[in-house]
Amino acid sequence: MATDTRLAAIRTATPAQQAFLLLRTVFMVAPILFGLDKFFNLMTDWPGYLAPWVDKLIPGTAQQFMYVVGVMEIVAGLLVALRPRIGAAVVALWLAGIITNLLILGNYYDVALRDFGLLVAALALNRLATPNR
């Protein structure tokens, strides 16, 4: 019965409320899943996406750095769940860093462009989560 009530609320929500729900869900789930995968490398070999100069700059191995990245992504996803306005801004900044890294690598322009689209969507979530004054 609670599910029926929730579905009815979604159906009667304004387009902006529906967009907020979609974006919040995606920016909550995706960072958590990608963050968890940094520990398992099932989707891809994550250390391969790290710019060599960054790898030389940081202590430890690239995989160890990916563990830190994974934890940060999980925290970002949880922040979107709990405080979507702030979480969306954190995710947007995080995506800006990823885009910069990909552009420096020079081989992943397509992924950088996709991540730019995600950055814009995160900024849209930030605006939708900002109360009208």
Secondary structure, DSSP 8 states (H G I E B T S, - for coil): -HHHHHHHHHHHS-HHHHHHHHHHHHHHHHHHHHHHHTTT-SSS-GGGGS-HHHHHHSSS-HHHHHHHHHHHHHHHHHHHHH-HHHHHHHHHHHHHHHHHHHHHHSS-HHHHHHHHHHHHHHHHHHHHTS---
